[in-house]
Structure formats: C-alpha cells, structure tokens
Amino acid sequence: MLTVLEIIKRTTDFLAGKGVANARLNAELLVGHALGRKRMQLYLEFERPLVESELERIRPLVRRRAQHEPVQYITGATEFAGVKLKVDRRALIPRPETELLVETVAEWCAGHPPVQRVLDLGTGSGAIAVALGRSLPDAEVTATDRSPSALDLARENVVASGLASRVSVLEADWFAGVPGGVFDVIVSNPPYLSEAEAAQTAPEVREFEPWTALAAPKEGLAELERIIAGAPAHLRKGGLLALETGIDQHAQLAGWLRTGGFASVESRKDLTGRDRFILAVW
C-alpha cells in the first residue's frame, strides 16, 4: 500500500511532467482536499498507508489538474483577504493583487469617515464586496454584475460570510441598473486585458476562467472608459473611485479622469512594483 508521502511524490512528478507550475504545492492541496486534511495535517500523516477508496478520491482531482484546470476550481474554494470564498467557473478566481486594492480602499475609508455606501462594480465571486463588508462594519455595500451566474455565486459567498444584511447583490451593466443616490466609494476590478494579452495568459486562465471578465475591446480600455464616464453621477463630492487596471493604461486613464472633473488622480503599484491601481477623488 502506498503512503500519503509516496502519493504526494508521485502526484508531484506527474503534474510536473504535464507542465503544472508549483507541482508539489498542487499535489499537497489536491491530496489534502481529497482526504479532508489541511496541508499541515498531511505532514503528520506522511507514513500512513492509503486505502483504495482514498486513492479513488484523489485520482480524478489529479487528472483535472493535469489538464490545467485551476486548483481553486477543483477544490471549490480560495482564500481572499482572510475570508474563505467559494469559487467556480462562473467567475474569475480572486487574485492577491485585488487583495491589495481592498486594503488600499479600506485605508482610504479609515481616513475619510464616514463611509456609509460602497459600490462594487463587476463583483464576480463577490470577493471585493465581502472583504469590504468585513472591513467597513458601518457601511452598506452594493455588489453588481451583468452575469446572472456570477451573481448567484456572489450571493452564496455573501450569505456564507454572514453579510447578507449589509451587502446586497444585484444585476446591473456597470451603472445601468444601479440604485439611485450617491456613493462614498466606487470600486471595480473590470476586464482590462486586450484580446492579445488574454490569449497569451496561462492555460489555467484562458481555457477555464470566463473570457468576458478578462478582456475588453479598445486594447482593454473599453470597460474602464465606461466606468470613468459614469462614475461622477454616482459619487458624492470627495468620494473615491478605485480601479484595478492594466499596467500600461495609466496615462490614458489619468487623462480621462482629469478631463472628467476628478480633483485628484493617483497611481498605485501592485505587489510586483507595476502601476496597477488608480485612485481618483471626485
């Protein structure tokens, strides 16, 4: 009988041979998920022999990962800003860069109270809305998306996070369908890749994650342009527009924002030191 460690090693070699990055980590995550163990728990069971029924639970997960399906979709969950979220092919997998966007917005809110109304445009899995709902206990968050299936996923995450009383989820095409009144903060991680950039992403991204949440016309600028144009009518004076963007788009975006009447425009860098976020005050 094969032990836990032997299966992890074999799985690692198999995934590496299929071109899967971080094969050992992926192997541990998949074996742990199949066995209902966290990674640290696996380390305590390395010498335990596995029975056939356990191997049968592991094999299909490994086959899926060998086809480059993201491990988050296989396990059905990911961690984002300290919250465990359900994820599947209805929405993008939340990234660490977007955690930084949430942190940046939360810091701004702490310095500009009171923040009572927040709008998350294109919420996808609901990651930003849930994270800001937890960070801003006195605020009401409205999370929108034009994809009904993504909204269903977002609702599941909002309910599971215990935030249904303060985080509402509704269908809207950017600002078309957003309820009246102004918001203190508008935040969005919209599609911002060009078609060519999206086509060059890893197979885990281009073959499994929703294309419409990745790429936009006009070299990735089309949806950002719509948000910038519509934001002034929905922001209070002194309110914040915070956007995640492509790394080569800031000169164009800053020009649109200043022309549109925003009083201050600031670029912020991501975890790799590249311009990724724009903060603009109305």
ZINOR-V805638 format. One line per field, one symbol per residue. psi: psi as a letter, one per 40 degrees, with the letter a starting at -180 (. if undefined). A space follows every 10 residues. Layout:
BEGIN
psi: ???
END
This chain:
BEGIN
psi: iiiddddddd dddddddeeh ifdddddddd ddddefiidd dddeedehih iddddddddd ddddddeehi ddddeeiihh fehhihiaee iihhiddddd dddddddddd efihhdhhhh hfdbeedddd dddddgeeih hhhiiehddd dddddddddd efedeehihi higbehehii iiidhhiigi heiiddddee iiddddedih deediiiffe edddddddde ddeehiheih hhhhiieeed ddddddddde ehdihhiiia eeeihdihhh h.
END
